[in-house]
Amino acid sequence: MRRSISVFCLLILPFIFSACEKVIDIKLDGSAIQIVIEGEVTANAGPYQVSVSETKDFSGDNNFVGRNDAVVEIKDLTSGVTENLTNKSAGVYATSALQGIAGHTYQMTVKLSGKTYVATSTIPLKAVKVDKLYAKHFELDKDKIFMVPVFTDPVGKGNYYRIRQWVNSVLVKGSFVRNDDATDGRTFDNELYYETDKKFGNPLINNGDLMRVELQCIDKGTYDYYRTLNATIGQETDNPANPLSNISGGALGVFNACQSTNLTAIAKF
């Protein structure tokens, strides 16, 4: 049977991505228990967090079990500074002193049950800000409202973006990723479409609501993970494939060192 993994961003619209790399098939039978690691470091002030959990048997529910017995470390490979993270809650580990710096490369190491999982990620040099954020009626269904963030890609190819959105402080499931391969130096002003059916549990945008958008500048490894995550979710198969994780050792998830900027606005339409 096929089952969605809720710890990931489960809503990424198919038409936003193009996939040109092969993903690795994994056989998810009823006894397949896997480690899930998600870590993030930004150029903003910390603390930063790493979550460590494990999947359940497919006969169980979608709530992952946090692992509190991991040893988690983040090292700034550029400066040599290392910090051992502290377990704060179920499966959540946090820094206390580490500071993310633009252009620096970070290595996350997680030791758990005799295995070691390692990932590296680099914070891009430039942060890109959202210039404007507004709400817009969907052209094909005027009852649906979506956010439109406006930002301009710096000239020079090789920029990768991840976008997340909140309505009245409630996170909309899923995130968008884009690159500038065909849009170098252009301004982005596209709607952030998402599932609005009640069964998905996403907040709807109403007049007067507080909207927030986060624009992350990410490296290619993180981009590839979120890009291929779409292919994983979209597969109509009993054996879905694994996204291109930047974590070695067989864990699911991603380590994301990024620039992060936010903009809020009131929905008016």
Secondary structure, DSSP 4 states (H G I P E B T S, - for coil): -----TTS-----GGG----SPPEE----TT---EEEEEEEESS----EEEEEEPPPTTS-S-PEE--S-EEEEEETTT--EEEPEEEETTEEE-SS----TT-EEEEEEEETTEEEEEEEE--S------EEEEEEETTEEEEEEEEEEEEPPSSS--EEEEEEEETTEEPS--EEEE-TTTTTPEE--------SGGGTPPPP-TT-EEEEEEEEE-HHHHHHHHHHHHHHH--SSSPEEP--SEESS-EEEEEEEEEEEEEEE---
